[in-house]
């Protein structure tokens, strides 16, 4: 019986090549898109599953409120990890990491190999000795429990070991990191892309005295702290443990705050907050959208959920297309069904025949989808920032999901026409179809509306994402980001005077307009700490203390970056007196409460109550993503030496169009000045663009999915228009004989479809507005949803539908009426 079903199905496909091809193509595109999105969702939800202690490891976080400033962050102070282990038996061990930023790694000459030097970024960490053991990272060589015990120890990943030593054994070999000698004491297996913690090498924490120097501080939030519990973490056990932490904070943190002149106990009583939280490693990647962290691997759970929904909608659109064409073509087979019922076929046999045909088409579509997904995977990796190998498409993690898809689509596409047609009696199947068309027509109309409503929502969503991204990248009042060359690693000069000589050489290049040195630059971080505004003679009360982010810089910072001074002045060139000066932004002045800030004073408890006089107020500018509000910021003159930091950059404003020549000349000057350190550079607008990598990926993926949704919808619309024209051939012939014009006939055939698109626009517009407005709520600074966004999306949908339908309509309208009126 099954073989007979297959023969009939194949015979039917041969007779209906055009419609079968469109059915298979639309379904294959939908399956391939759903397959790839499913792979992405599975990858994002599998973070850290490769580790043996995932269910017991937690990141330590601080939930902070100081005045009007709030933060939820994994940036923690040095003493919290050791204190947690000592005071709470539920915690088995703790380890801290300290981000080293950019470092210079040197491997000295070896037998047959010259010395090599590398700049390493974002993959260099200092770690406590328990770090490797706490996570259970798989070691290829060395002992995880002791590899980081001794000063001068470094652990490499296997890829970094190959990078530095080739195929030779790396264990016990020597390296220099920032000119400090290290011995390789362990090799870790390369971390997969779905690891929250990523590193290229780990240096012993014992070599970084700055961490030990702040072992008293509960304010210096410069390390990440991890703990491993003795039992798997549950919501109840974590809540019970966290209830004990406030007593720890009140016992140990006030003394640290007192050293900088603050009364933490009083601040907490007045509504401030300093809560210690434990965040399970398994939830860390997607579970905390409002978390501030140095971890660059944190994802967006909302985005993953959105893509999963869109993947399901794309597949549903393909199934709708499949069902639409199946119901449309099924009416052509009414006489076949009638004959088979007259010859004694049972309803179950007819249902089985339709389902076999539908499932067969789905299996063919799946094979084509596998080919499409394999071909598209490299581009998909570039789009999403993943590195998924081709074999992941057919891994056990995803293949079960994929194999279910054709059965789901086959059933969705075949059930309705199968049960609808098979329910009629044989005599009814030989009557004119008009009496039976209402149900199918209304279903097909509803499905077309659904397809275009989804397409319009996706179209508007991608447009809003791109508009917000454009707004974010160009939103720079008070700052000029364009044509600014950023030179990194300038802390490797032998002295500040050597660095200043290099800056002056750059400033004298014909391509240069200005050059400045700063510890940090907007979008590349800042130094943050608490400062105490002095009341002075101000009658309005000012805040007792305020967290302020800052740059240590020179008098050239303001002109180089186009910072706008609203009141007061900039630093004076070569002015010794400006070592006690500060320039605040508008937000800092408002937060403090000063009415006339020029001449007022700030004290810095973190450096023996060093005092700074306000000499200028600068316009607010975003130094981070527009998702966050502008924070209080300050410029301190580098002559103040008020704090020390790893950060050190030179920014060079260039004449437009001279970027290539400037880079070449800067490279030559660098190689003369710092020959042992590779030259690395960037552009300030590019560093800002990377802040919106997630939004850029979202916009790109949305635009592609919108295109796919429109393609699938138009494919079905094209086939339905062809079917409609074919089913109304004689009507068209009669109209032409009676004098109807080509335009009127084309309009007649098109308007029914365009009405459906208009209905889709009416349904989609409020839904699209709600979704877009909800997404924009995550941004502190955002675009307004203008009416023409919706009008444009609707107009584009109508245009696409009109172009799709008009081809078949015009083709039918210009056909010879003699052919259409010829007797069967």
KEBA-942808 format. One record per residue: residue in one letter; z negated, x, y negated of N, C-alpha, C in turn. Coordinates in steps of 0.2 Angstrom, whole numbers, plus 5000, padded with zeros to 4 digits. Atoms other than C-alpha are relative to their C-alpha. Last residue first. Example, Ala and Ser with C-alpha at 12.3 -4.5 7.8 and 13.67 -1.06 7.14 Angstrom:
REM KEBA-942808
S500149965006496450685005499749964995 A500050045006496150625022500050044994 
END
This chain:
REM KEBA-942808
X500249964995511549404896500450005006 X500450034995512549324883499850055005 X499750004994513149424868499649975005 X499950074998512249384852500349995007 X500750044999511449554850500149935002 X500349974995513149644852499449965002 X499650024994514049534840499750025007 X500350074998512649554827500449985007 X499550055000513149744826499849935003 X499650014994511649844822500549945000 X499349985001511249884804500449995006 X499750045005509549784804500850014999 X499950064998508949854820500449964995 X499549994994509150034814500149935003 X499449995003508349984797500550005006 X499850065003506849914806500750004997 X499850054995506650054818500349934997 X499549974996506650184804500349955005 X499450015004505650074792500650025004 X499750064998504150064804500749994998 X500050014993503550244803500449945002 X499549964997504050264785500150005007 X499350035002503150104780500550055003 X499850054996501650164790500749974999 X499949974993501550334782500249945004 X499449965000501750254765500250025007 X499450045000500450124768500650035000 X500050034994499150254774500649955000 X499749954995499550364759500149965007 X499349995002499250214747500450055005 X499750074997497550174756500850014998 X500050014993497050354754500349945003 X499649954997497550364736500150005008 X499350025002496750204731500550055003 X499950054995495150264740500749974999 X500049974994495150434730500249945005 X499349984998495750334715500050045006 X499750054996494050244714500750025002 X499550045005493150404710500449955004 X499550034996491650464721500549954995 X500150075000490750584709500649975004 X499550045004490650764714499949935000 X499450034996489150854719500449964996 X499550005005487650964714500649985003 X500350015006486050944724500549994994 X499949955006487050924739499649984994 X500349934999486450844755500150054995 X500749995002486750674747499750065002 X500149975006488650704748499250014998 X499949925000488650664766499950034994 X500549984996487950484763500050085001 X500650005004489150454749499450035004 X499949955005490650494760499350014996 X500049944996490050384775500050064995 X500749994998489650234763499950075004 X500549985005491250254754499350015002 X499949935002492250264770499650024994 X500349964995491450104777500150084998 X500850005001491750014760499750055005 X500249985006493650064761499250004999 X500249935000493950044779499750034994 X500649994995493949854781499850074999 X500650045002495049824766499450015004 X500249975007496249974770499449964998 X500449944998496349904788499750044994 X500750024998496849734781499650065002 X500450025006498249824771499349975002 X500249945003498849914787499649984994 X500649984996498949744796499750064997 X500650045001499949674782499450025004 X500349985006501149824783499449954998 X500449944999501449784801499750024994 X500550024996502049604797499550065002 X500550035004503049664782499449985005 X500549955003504149784791499449974998 X500349974994505249664802499450054998 X500350054996505549554787499750035006 X500650025003505849694775499649955005 X500549944999507149774787499349984997 X500250004993507949604788499550055001 X500550054999507949584769499850005007 X500649995003508649754766499549945002 X500449954996510049734779499350014997 X499849935002510649584770499650045004 X500649965002510549404778500250074999 X499949975006512249314778499450044998 X500250055005512049184792500050034993 X499450045000512849304804500049954994 X499449965003511549434799500649955000 X500149995008510149304802500650044997 X499950075004510849254819499950014993 X499350025000510949434825500249944996 X499749955005509149474819500849985000 X500250035007508549324829500350044995 X499650065001509549384844499849974993 X499349985001508749564843500449944998 X499750055005506949494841500850014998 X500150074998506249574856500349954996 X499650014994507149744853499849925002 X499350015002506549744835500449985006 X499950065004504749704840500749994999 X500050054996504849844854500149934996 X499450004996505449974842500049945005 X499450025005504149924829500650005004 X500050075001502849934843500549974996 X499850034994503450114848500049924999 X499349994999503350174830500349965006 X499750055005501650094827500850015001 X500050074997501050184843500449954996 X499749994994501650354837500049935003 X499350015001501050314820500550005006 X499950075003499250284826500849994999 X500150044994499350444837500149934997 X499449994996500050544822500049955006 X499450035003498850464810500650015004 X500150085000497350504821500649974997 X499950024993498050684824499949925001 X499350004998498250714806500149975007 X499750055004496450654802500850005002 X500150064996495850764816500349944997 X499650004993496750914808499949935004 X499350015002496050864790500450005007 X499950075002494250844798500849994998 X500050044994494351014806500149934999 X499449984996494851104790500049955007 X499450035003493551004780500650025004 X500050074999492151044792500649974997 X499850024993492651224793500049935001 X499349985000492651244774500249985007 X499650055004490951154773500850015001 X500050074996490251264786500449954997 X499649994994490951424777499949935005 X499750074998490251364761500450005006 X500650055000489151514757500249935002 X500349994994490651624762499449955001 X499750044995491551564747499750005006 X500150075001490251634736500349955005 X500750014998490451804743499849934999 X500050014993492351784741499350005003 X499750074999492151744722500049995008 X500650055001491051904721500249935002 X499950035007492352024728499549945000 X499950075000491952144742500249974993 X500050045006491752324745500149935002 X499950084998491352454758500049964993 X499950055006491552644756500149935002 X499350035001490952744771500049954994 X500150075000489352854768500749964999 X500250014994489453044771499949925002 X499549994994490553084757499849985007 X500450014994489453004744500450015006 X500850015001490053054727499650005006 X500249945003491853124731499250004999 X500049954995492152984744499850074997 X500550014995491552854731500050065005 X500649985004492752914717499450005005 X499949935001494252904729499350034997 X500149974993493652724735500050084999 X500750004998493452674717499950035007 X500349955004495252734713499250005001 X499849934998495952634728499750054996 X500349994994494952474724500250085003 X500749995001495452474706499750025006 X500049935003497352494710499250024999 X499849954995497252344722499950074997 X500550004995496252234710500250065005 X500049934998497352264695499550025006 X499449974998498052094693499950075002 X499750034995496652024682500750035002 X499550035004495752164672500449965006 X499349975000494252204683500549964995 X499550055003492352174681500750034999 X499549975005491452304692500549944998 X499550055001489852254701500450034995 X499649995007488752394708500549955000 X499250025000487552344722500250034993 X499749955005485752404728500849995000 X499350025003484652294739500250054994 X499549974997483252374749500749994996 X499650044995481952334737500550045003 X499549974996480552404726500449965005 X500150004992479552324713500650045003 X500650044999479152334694500049985008 X500249984993480252484692499449965002 X500750024999480252434673499750025007 X500449955003481852544670499249985001 X500149964995482852424681499550064998 X499749945001482652294667499850055006 X500549955002482052124674500550074999 X499749945000483251974675499550054997 X500149955006482451814679500450065001 X499749934999482751654689499850044994 X500249965005481851484692500350075001 X500749985000482851394705499850044994 X500149935003484451304704499350014999 X500150005008484451154716499950074998 X500649995002485151184734499949994992 X500550044996486651114742499350004997 X500150065004487651194728499649955004 X499650064999487451354738499849944995 X500050014992486651514731500449935000 X500049944996486551604714500049995008 X500150004992487051444705500050075002 X499549994996486951474686499850005007 X500150014993485751414672500750025004 X499850074997486151474655499950015007 X499350004998485151634649500149935003 X499950054995483551644639500749995002 X499450044999483151804631499949955005 X499649995006481751924625500749965000 X499450034999480351864636500450014993 X499950045005478951994636500749975000 X499350005003478452064652500149954995 X499950065005476652114658500850014998 X499549985005476252214674500249944995 X499950045006474752134682500450024994 X500649985005474452274694500049964994 X500049935002476152254702499550014995 X499849964994476052094713500150074998 X500649974996475052014699500250045006 X499850004993476652004688499450035004 X500349954996476151944671500250005007 X500150024993477351844659499650065003 X500149944995477351854640499949975007 X500650014995478051744626500050055006 X500649975002479151824613499449985004 X499949935002480551704615499450034997 X500249944996479951554625500150074997 X499749955003479851414612499950075004 X499550035005479451254620500450054997 X499949985007478651334635500549974996 X500350055005478251224650500050034993 X500649975003478351354664499749954995 X500550004995479651244674499350034997 X500250074999480751214659499450005005 X500450025006480751404655499849925000 X500749975000481151444673499649984994 X500450034995482551314674499350035000 X500350075003483351374658499549975005 X499550065000483551554665499649944997 X500150064996482351694660500649955000 X499550065002482751864652499949955006 X499850044995481251994654500549954997 X499750065002480652144644500349965006 X500550065000479352274648500349944997 X500349994994480652414653499449945000 X499950064996481552344638499850015007 X500550065001480652474627500249945005 X500749994996481552624635499649944999 X500650025004483252554628499450015005 X500549945000484752644635499449994996 X499849944996485852494631499550064999 X499749955004484852344624500250065004 X500349935000484452204636500450054995 X499949964994485252044631499550064999 X499549955000484651934616500050035007 X500249934999483651784611500650055001 X500549985005484251614615499850075001 X500150055004485751544625499550014994 X500750005003486351704633499949944995 X500050035007487851664644499350004998 X500650045001488151774659499949984993 X499850055004489951834661499449954999 X500050074996489551934676500149944995 X499649994994489952104668500149945004 X499350005001489352054651500550015006 X499850065003487652004657500750004998 X500050064995487352144670500349944996 X499350024999487852284657500149945005 X499850045006486052304650500749975001 X500049965006485352354667500349964995 X499349985002484752274683500050044993 X500149945004483252224693500750034998 X499649944999483752044699499750064996 X499849955005482451904701500550055002 X499549964997481851744710500350054994 X499449995004480351664702500450055004 X499649954996478851584710500750014997 X499350024999477751514696500450055005 X499649954997475951534691500649965002 X500449944999474651444679500450065004 X500250004993475951314673499650075001 X499549974996475951294654499850015007 X500249974994474951174644500650035004 X499850034994475751134627499850045006 X500550065000474851204612500149965006 X499650064999475751374614499549945001 X500250055005474651504606500449945001 X499949985007474751624621499749954995 X500050065004474751524638500150024992 X500650005004475251674648500149944995 X499850005007476551644662499350004996 X500550045004475951704679500250004992 X500149985007477251764691499649954996 X500350045004477451734710499950044993 X500749995000478751824720499749964995 X500450055003480651824724499250025001 X500749994999481851964725499649944998 X500449985006483651904726499350025002 X500750004999485051864738499750024994 X500249944995486951904739499250015000 X499850024993487551734732499950065005 X500050074998487151804714500449995006 X499550035004486951994714500049925002 X499650054996485552104721500549974995 X500350004993484652264716500449955004 X500550054999485852274701499750015007 X500449994994487052404694499549955000 X500750015000488352354681499750025007 X500349994993490152384677499350004999 X500749995000491252314663499850025007 X500250035006493152294659499250024999 X500750035001493852404672499949974993 X500050074998495752434676499349964999 X499650045005495852584664500049935003 X499450014997494352664674500449954995 X499549975004492952714662500749995003 X499950045007491752584669500550034996 X499750064998491952664687500249964993 X499349984999491552834680500449945002 X499649985006490052764672500750025001 X499850065003489452684688500450014993 X499450044996489652844697500149944997 X499449965002488552934684500649975003 X499850025006487252794686500650044998 X499750075000487152824704500349984994 X499349994997486953014702500349935001 X499549975004485552974690500750015003 X499850055005484652854701500550034995 X500550015005484652994715500249944995 X500649954999485453054731499549984994 X500049945005486552904731499450045000 X499949944996486352794747500150064995 X500649965000485652654737500050065004 X500149955005487352604732499350045000 X500349944998487652524749499950054995 X500750004997488852394742499750075002 X500049944996490252394729499350005003 X500749994998490652214722500050065005 X500149964994492252194713499350025001 X500649965000492252054700500050045007 X499849935001493951974697499450054999 X499349984998493251794697500150074997 X499949964994491451754697500650035002 X499349994999491051714679500150045006 X499849944996489351644677500750005001 X500549955001488451524665500250065004 X500250005007489351374672499550064999 X500349945002489951424689499950004993 X500550025004490551274699499650064998 X499849995007492251334705499449984995 X499849935001491751364723500250014993 X500549954999490651204724500250074998 X500550005005491951094716499550055001 X499749975006493251154728499650004994 X499949924999492151124742500350034994 X500749975001491650954736500050075001 X500150015007493550904734499350034998 X499649955004493950974751499850004993 X500249934998492550874759500350054996 X500649995004493050714749499750075002 X499849995007494850734755499350014996 X499849935001494250754773500250024993 X500549964998493250594773500250084999 X500550005006494550494764499550055001 X499649985005495850534778499550014994 X499949924999494550514792500350034994 X500749985001494050334785500050085000 X500150005007495950294783499350034998 X499649945003496350354801499850004992 X500349944998494850244808500450064996 X500650005004495550094798499650065002 X499949985007497250134804499450004996 X499749935001496850124822500150034993 X500549954998495749974821500250074999 X500550005006497049874811499550055002 X499649975005498349914825499550014994 X500049934998497049864838500450044995 X500749985001496749694830500050085001 X500150005007498649664829499350034998 X499649945003498849704847499950014992 X500349944998497449584852500350064997 X500650005004498149444841499650075002 X499949985007499849474848499450014996 X499849935000499249474866500150024993 X500649954998498249314864500250074999 X500550005005499649224855499450055001 X500149945004501049274866499450004995 X500549954998500849154880499950064995 X500750034999501649004873499550045002 X500350025007503149104866499349975001 X500749965001503449184883499649984994 X500049965006504749054888499350034998 X500050045007504348984905500150054995 X499350015001504649094921500249954994 X499749935002502949164921500749994999 X500149995008502148984920500450074998 X499550045004502948944937499950014993 X499349974999502049094946500549964995 X499650024994500349044939500750025000 X499550055000499549154926500349985007 X500450075000497949254929500549945000 X500150024993498949414934499749935000 X499450034997499649434916499949975007 X499750055005497949444907500649975004 X500350064999497049544921500349944996 X500050014993498249684922499749935001 X499450034998498649684903500049985008 X499950065004496749704899500749975002 X500450064998496349824913500249944997 X499750044995497749954911499649935001 X499350025002497350044895500349955005 X500050035007495450054896500749974999 X500350074999495550084915500049974993 X499650044995496750234913499849935001 X499450035004495850294898500449965004 X500350045005494150304908500649974996 X500250064997495050374923499749954995 X499450044998495950504913499849935003 X499650035006494350554904500649965003 X500150075001493250574920500449974995 X499750034995494050744924499949925000 X499350005001493650814907500449965005 X499850055006491850774908500749994999 X500250074998491750854925500149954995 X499450034996492751004919499849935002 X499650055004491551044904500549965005 X500450035005490051144911500449944997 X500450064997490951184927499649964995 X500749984998492151294917499749935003 X500050034993493951234915499450025003 X499750075000494151254896499949975007 X500550055001492851394897500349935000 X500350034994494251494906499449954999 X499650054997495251514890499649975006 X499449984996493851614881500349945004 X500050034994492751534867500650035004 X499649954997492551644852500049985008 X500349984994491851524839500550055004 X500449945000492251524821499750025006 X500750014999492751344821499650065000 X500250065005494551364814499249995000 X500049985007494851534822499749954995 X500549955001494251474839500050024993 X500650045001495451324837499350044999 X500050035007496851434833499449964999 X500149945004496551534850499949974992 X500749975000496251364859499950064996 X500350015007497951284854499350045000 X499649975005498951344869499650004993 X500049934998497551304882500450044994 X500649975002497251134874500050085001 X500150005008499051084874499450044998 X499649955002499251144893500050004992 X500249944998497751044898500450064997 X500649985004498250894888499850075002 X499749985006499950894897499550024995 X499749934998499050894914500350024993 X500549954999497950754907500350075001 X500349985007499350654901499550055000 X499449965003500150654918499850024993 X500049944997498450594925500650054997 X500649965003498350454912500050075003 X499849985007500150394916499450054997 X499549954999499650384935500250034993 X500349944998498050294930500550065001 X500449975006499050164920499650065002 X499649985005500250134934499750034994 X499749944997498950124947500550034995 X500549945001497950004936500350065003 X500049995007499549884934499550064999 X499349975002499849884953500050034993 X500049934998497949864957500750034998 X500549965004497949704946500050085002 X499649995006499549644955499550044995 X499449954999498749674972500350014993 X500249935000497149584966500550055001 X500249975007498049434960499850075001 X500650025002498849414978499850034993 X500549945002500649434981499449974997 X500650004996501449284990499550054998 X499949984993503249284986499450015004 X499650054996503049174971500150025007 X500450054999501749294964500349945005 X500549974995502949434966499549955002 X499649994994504349334957499550025005 X499950074997503149284943500350005007 X500650024998502549464940500149935004 X500149964994504349524939499349975003 X499650034995504649374927499950045007 X500250064998503249434916500349975006 X500150004993503749614916499749935002 X499349994997504449614898499949995008 X499650065000502749544893500750005002 X500150044994501949694900500349944999 X499550004995502849804887499949955006 X499450025003501749744872500650005006 X500050085001500149744882500749984998 X500150034993500449924889500149924999 X499350004998501049984871500049975007 X499550035004499449924864500750005003 X500150074999498349984878500549964996 X499850014993498950164877500049925001 X499349995000498850164858500349985007 X499850065004497050094859500850005000 X500050064996496750224872500249944997 X499549984995497350364860500049945006 X499350025004496350284846500550015005 X499950085000494850284858500649984997 X499850024993495150474862500149925000 X499449984999495150504843500349985007 X499550045004493650404840500750015002 X500050064996492650494854500549954997 X499649994993493150654846500149945004 X499350005001492650584829500450025006 X499750065001490950544836500749994999 X500050034994490650714843500349935000 X499449984996491250794827500049965007 X499450035004489950694817500750015004 X500050084998488550734830500649974997 X499850004993489050924828500049935002 X499349984999489050904809500249995007 X499650065002487350814809500850015001 X500050054995486650954820500449934998 X500150065003487151084808500149955005 X499550045000487051264815499849934996 X500250075000485851404813500649964998 X499750034995486751574817499849925000 X499350025002486451664801500349965005 X499650004994484551684804500749974998 X499649945000483751734787500550005006 X500149954995483051554786500550064999 X499749945003482851404774499850065005 X500349944999482651244785500350064996 X500249975006483251084778499650065000 X499549995005484451044792499750024994 X500450005006483151074806500550024994 X500550055001483651034824499749994993 X499750065003485351114827499449954997 X499449995002484951294831500349944996 X499949975007483151284831500750004998 X499850055006482851144844500350044994 X499550054998482851254860500249954995 X499449965000481851394851500649955002 X499749984993480451274848500750034999 X499450034999479851274829500350025007 X499649974994478051314827500649965001 X499750044995477251274810500450045005 X499749964995476051354798500349955005 X500150024993475551244783500550055004 X499849944996475351314765499949995007 X500050004993475251164753500250075003 X499549954997474851134735499950005008 X499450034997473950964731500550055002 X499650045006472551014719500749985003 X500450065002471351054734500449964995 X500050054995472651174740499749944999 X499350025001472751264723500149955006 X500050055005470851274723500749975000 X500450064998470851364740500049944995 X499750044995472251474735499649945002 X500550034996471451544719500349955005 X499950074999472651664712499549975005 X500350045005472451834704500149935001 X499550015006473651934714499749954995 X499849945002472252004726500550004994 X500549975005471451834726500250074997 X499850045006473051764735499550034994 X499449975002472751894749500249974993 X500149935002470951844750500650034998 X500350005007471351654751499950084997 X499550005006472551684766499750014993 X499749945001471251724780500550014993 X500449944999470051584782500350074998 X500650005005470951444774499550065001 X499749995007472551484783499450014995 X499849935000471651494800500250024993 X500749975000470751324797500250084999 X500350005007472451254793499450044999 X499849955004473151314810499750004992 X500549945000472151214822500250054994 X500650035004473151054819499550054999 X499950005007474651154824499549974996 X500149935002474051174841500150014993 X500849994999473850984845499950074997 X500450035005475550954837499350015000 X499949965007476351094847499649964995 X500449935000475551024863500150034994 X500750015001476150844859499650065000 X500250035007477950884855499249995000 X499850075000478050994871499849984993 X500250045006478151184872500249935001 X499450035003478151254890499849964994 X499750064996476551344894500649984996 X500150004993475851514889500349955004 X500550034997476751514873499850015007 X499950034994477851644866499449975003 X500650004995477851684848500349975006 X499950044994479151734835499450005004 X500550004995478951794817500149955006 X499950064995480351834805499550015005 X499949994993479851964791500149935003 X499449964999479951964772500150025007 X499750044994478851824766500650045002 X499449964999477651934755500449985006 X499650025005476351804751500750035001 X499750074998475151804765500549974995 X499750055004474851994762500249935004 X500550045002473652104771500349944997 X500350034995474952184782499449964998 X500250075002475952224767499749965005 X500350005007475952414768499849934998 X500749994999476252384787499750004993 X500350064997477952304783499250015001 X500150065004478352434771499749945003 X500750005003477952574783499949944995 X499950035007479552544792499349984998 X499749955004479652674807500149974993 X500549945002478352584817500350044995 X500350035006479552424818499550064997 X500750014999480552524831499749984993 X500449945001482452504828499249985000 X500750015002483452364836499650074999 X500549964998485352364837499349994997 X499749944997486752254837499650055002 X500149935002485752094834500550055003 X499449964999485951904836499850074997 X500249935003484451784838500650055002 X500250015007485151604840499850074997 X500749975001486151654855499849994993 X500550055001487651544859499350025000 X500050035007488851684855499549944999 X499550055001488251774870500049974993 X500250065001487151934868500649954999 X499750035006487852094875499849934999 X499350034999486752164888500249964994 X500050074998485352264881500749975001 X499450045001485252454882500049935002 X499950064996483652554879500749974999 X500550014994482852704873500149945004 X499950064997484152774861499650005006 X499849994993483352914851500149935003 X500250054995483252904832500350025007 X499849994993483353024817499749955005 X500649994997483252964799500250005008 X500249935000484752994788499450015004 X500249985007485052804785499650075000 X500050065003485052784804499750014993 X500350005006485452944813500149934997 X499650035006485852934831499650014994 X500250005006485353034847500449974995 X499649975005485653004865499749994993 X500349935002484252964877500450044995 X500749994999485252814885499850074998 X500350005006487052814878499250015000 X500650035000487952864894499650004993 X500649954998489652914890499449965000 X500250014993491052784890499450045002 X499450014996491252774871499749995007 X500049944995489652844863500649995005 X500249945002489552744846500150065005 X499849985007490552594849499850074998 X499349984999490152594868500350024993 X500049944996488352584864500750035001 X500249955005488652454851500050075003 X499449995004489552344864499950054995 X499649964997488052374876500750014996 X499750054995486752314864500650045003 X499350035002485752454857500249955005 X499750034994483852494857500749974998 X499550055001483152624845500349975006 X499650034995481652724845500549954998 X499349974999481152844831500349975006 X499550005006479352784832500650045001 X500149945004478752754849500450004994 X500749985002478452584857500050054995 X500050005007480252504856499250034998 X499549965003480752534874499950014992 X500249945003479052494881500650034996 X500750005002479052314888499850064996 X500150045005480952304889499350004997 X500550054999481152454899499849964994 X500650005003482752554899499549945001 X500349944999484552514904499350004996 X499549964995485552354907499650075001 X499949935001484152244899500550035005 X499949964994484252054899500250074998 X499349985000483351984884500250045006 X499749994994481751904890500750025000 X499450044999481251834873500350005007 X500150075002479551904872500549955002 X500450044995479952054882499949934999 X499650014994481252114870499749965005 X499450045001480152084855500449985006 X500050064996478452154861500749965000 X499949984993478752324853500149945005 X500649984997478952244836500150025007 X500450054996480652244829499450035003 X500649974998481752324815499649955004 X500650035001483452234814499550065002 X500549954999485252284811499349974999 X500249994992486552164815499550055001 X500350064997486852094797499950005007 X500250065004487952234791499749955005 X500250064996488252404799499749954995 X500450055004489152544789499949945005 X499950075000489752674802499649974995 X500550045004489852864803500349934999 X499750065002490752974816499449974996 X500650055002490453154821500449944997 X500349995007491953224830499449964998 X500050065005492153214849499750024993 X499350035000492653344862500049944995 X499549964996490753384866500749965000 X500249994993489753284853500650045003 X499549984996489753284834499850015007 X499849935001488353184826500650025005 X500149974994488252994827500350074999 X499749944999487852924810499950025007 X500149974994487352744806500550065001 X499549954998487252684788499850045007 X500349944999486252524785500650055002 X499549964998486652354778499750075001 X499450005005485252234778500550045003 X499849935003483752304788500549994995 X499350005001483052124793500150074996 X499949985007481252144799500750024999 X499349965002480852064815500050014993 X499750015007479052014821500750045000 X499649955002478351984839500449994993 X499650015006477051874846500450064998 X499849945004476251854863500449984994 X500049944995475351734875500250064996 X499449965002474951594862499950075004 X499450034997473851464870500650044998 X499949984994472351584867500649975003 X499950064996472351554849500350025007 X500550065001471451674837500249945005 X500749994999472151844842499649945000 X500149984994473951794845499250015001 X499950054995474051694830499850025007 X500550055000473351824819500049955005 X500649984997474551954825499449965000 X499849994993476051844820499450035004 X500050064997475351794803500150005008 X500650014995474951964797500049945004 X500149964995476752014791499449985004 X500449945002477151864780499850045006 X500850005000478451734785499750074998 X500249945004480251684781499350005000 X500349964995480551544794499950074997 X499649944999480651424779499750045006 X500150004993480251254773500450065003 X499649974995480051264754499849995007 X500150014993479351174739500550045004 X499549964995479251214721499749985007 X499450044999478451084709500450035005 X499850045006476751164710500549955002 X500349975005476751274725500249974994 X499950035006477251184741499550044995 X500349975006477551284757500149954994 X499950065004477951234775499650014993 X500550025006477951404783500349944997 X499850025006478851434800499549984995 X500650025004478451524816500449994993 X500049975007479951524828499449984996 X500050045007479451464845500150054995 X499949965006479751524863500149964994 X500749975002479051434878500050044994 X500550055001480551324883499350024998 X499850045006481751464880499549944999 X500650035002480851584892500149954994 X500550034995482151634904499449974997 X500649965000483551654891499549975005 X499949944996485351594895499350045001 X500150024993484951424888500050055005 X500649964998484851504870499849975008 X500349945003486051384862499450025004 X500249964994486851254874499750064997 X500650034998487051114861499750045006 X500650005005488251204851499449985002 X500249935002489351254866499450004995 X500449984994489351074873499850074998 X500750035000489851014856499650025005 X500349985006491351134854499349975000 X500249934999491951104872499650034994 X500650004995491850914869499850075001 X500650025004492850944853499450005005 X500249945004494151044863499449984996 X500249954995494250904877499850064995 X500650024998494350764864499750065004 X500550005006495750844855499349995002 X500149935002496650874871499550014995 X500449974994496350694878499950084998 X500650025001497050624861499550035005 X500349975006498550734861499349974999 X500249934999498850684879499750044994 X500649994996498650504876499950075001 X500650025004499950504862499350015004 X500149955005501150604873499449984995 X500349934998500950504888499950054995 X500650014997501250334880499650065002 X500550015006502650394869499349995003 X500149945003503550464885499550004994 X500449964996503250304894499950074997 X500750025001503950204880499550045004 X500249995007505550304879499349984999 X500249935002505750324898499750014993 X500350005007505650144902499850074997 X499750055004506750124917499850004993 X499349985001506150284924500449954996 X500049955005504350234921500750034999 X500150035006504650074931500050054994 X499450035001505350164946500049974993 X499549955001503850284946500749974998 X500249975007502650134945500550054998 X499950055005503550044959499950034993 X499350005001503550204970500249954995 X499849945004501650234966500849995000 X500250015007501150054971500350064996 X499650055003502150064987499950004993 X499349965001501250234991500549954997 X500149955006499550144988500750034999 X500050045006500050005000500050044994 
END
